[in-house]
């Protein structure tokens, strides 16, 4: 009886995220034809990035719900998938699909979280300031990164403001921190990192 109730709750939870995923994918298709520099549509471009993040979140949540349904079928629902300890009731009430106890979750997050300052990390970033030879970008992690004119294209370019504008969203890759502690970025995605 309890197992059936948990399975029903998890399936209802899964349907919510499937619906979110379907709506966000439809929204992204609707925005695909908009021009990136249209002032009126700029807020839509930011909204599109938020929708893409929602799609990723919904898909990960559906996967975790499927894993929780499998644990419920095997009679292991409520046990940590790492250490086997009981998952705190408060954690399960906050997220029915929670796979880890608080201790294992903290260890997992700290060891597996990619950081925007790590060399090779690629992400979408927003240009917040343009200077003579560099742009300052806001990264999803809350950090700021610096993009030099020489890291935009292989061929020499003129002025940075001819290619980028404040508010543009660009795909960048971290080159790590420089000697002054700033996060260096590149738009050359196939650039090999120095060993």
N, C-alpha and C positions, 0 to 999 in steps of 0.2 A: 504494500500500500504506500509506504513512504517512498520507495524507489519509483513507483508510478507517478507520484506527485512531483518529485524532483524532475523526472523526465518531461512531464507536461510543462512545468515551469521553464525548463531549459529550452524546450521546443518553442514556446511562446516568445522567449527572449531571443532565440535565433531568428524567428520571423520578423521581429522588430528591426534587427540589423540587416536582414535581407532586403526589407523595404527601404531602409536608408541607403543601402548600396545601390539599389535599382534607381532611386530618385536622383542620387548624386551622379551616377553615370549618365543619366538622361540630361541633367543640367550641364555636364561637361561637354556633351555633344552639341548642345544648343549654343555654347560659347565658343566652339572651335573656330568659327568663321569670323570672329571679331578681329579688327586690326589692333595691333599692340600699342600704337601711339595715339589712338583716338582719346582725347581728354575725357570725353563723356563716358567712355567705356572703361576707363582705368579702374574704377571701383569694381567693375565686373571681372577684370583680370585678377585682382586680389581675391575676389570671391571665388574665382575658379581655382586658385591655389588652395583655398580653404576646402573646397569641394573635393579636390584630389586627396587632401589629407584625410577627409571624412571617408572616402572610398577605401583608402589603405586601412584606416582604423576599423571600419565595418568588416572588411575581409578578414583581418586578424581576429576580430571578436567572434566572427562566425566559426573560424577554425578552432578557437579556444572553447567555444560552446560544443562543437562536435567532439572535442577531446573530453569534455566534462560528461557528455552523454555516454561516451565509451566507458569512462570510469564508473558511471552510475550502473551501466549494464554489467560490469564486472564486480560490482559491490564495493568499489574503492572510492566512491564519491565522498568528499569531505576529508580525504587523506592527502597529504602533500605528495606530489608526484616525484619530489627529489628525495626527501628524508623519510617519508611515511608517517610523520607525525600528524595529529589532527589539525586541520586548518581552523583557525579561530572563527567562531560563529559570526562575529562582527564583520570579518572579511567576506565570508560567504553571503551574508545579508546584503553587503554592498555590491558584490559581483558573484552571481550564482556560478559562474564558470571559473572562479579563482582556482588555479592549479597548485599554488604554493602557500606554505605557511609564511608568516611575516619574516622570519629569519632567512629562509631560502630565497624569498623574493628580493630582499635587500642584497644578498650576495649575488644573485643572478643579474639584477639591474646594474650593480656597480661593475661587474666583470664583462657584460655584453653590450653596454650602451655605447654606440658610436658617438664620438665627439667631433664637433666641427673643427676643432683645432688640430685633430690628428691628420697627419699627411695622408692624402689619398681619399679623404672623405668628400663625397660629391653631394651637392644639394642645390635647391633653388634659393636665391638670396635677392634682397631688394636693395637697389642703389639708394643710399641716403644722402650722399654728398659727392660732388665732383670737384677735384682740385686740378692743378695743371697737368700732371703726369699720372695721376692715380684717382681711383674711385674708392669710396668707403662704402661697404655693404653691410647690411644687417643680416645676420645668419639666423636660421631657425632656433639655434641653441640660445640666442640672446647675445652672443658674442658679436664683435664687429671684425670684419676682415678688410684687407687692403688689396686692391686689384690694380696692378701697374699697366701702363699703356702697352708695354712689351708682352703682357700676358693675355692680350685679347686676340691677336692674330699673328701668324708667322711672318707676314710681310710688314714692312714699316707703315705706320699709320700717321695721320696728321694729328689733329687735336682730339682729345678724349671726348669732348662734348659733341663732336661730329658723329659719334657712334653710339653713345650712351646718354641717357637722360636720368635725372633724379626721379625715382619711382619705378624705373624699369625693373622687371624681374628677370634675372639671368641665371643660367645654370653654371655653377662654378665648382672647382675642385680645390681642396686645401693643399697647400704645399708645406704645411707645418708653420711653426713660428720662426720668425727671423731673430737675429741677435738682440733686437730691442724688445722682443716679446710680442710683436704684432703677428696676427694670423695672415699669412700671405696666400693669395688666391690666384687661380688661373682659369681662363675660359677655354684653354686648349685642353680638351678632355682626354686626348690621347697622349699628352705629354708624360714621359717617363719620369718618375721621381728619382732624385739623386740618392744613392745608397748611403 
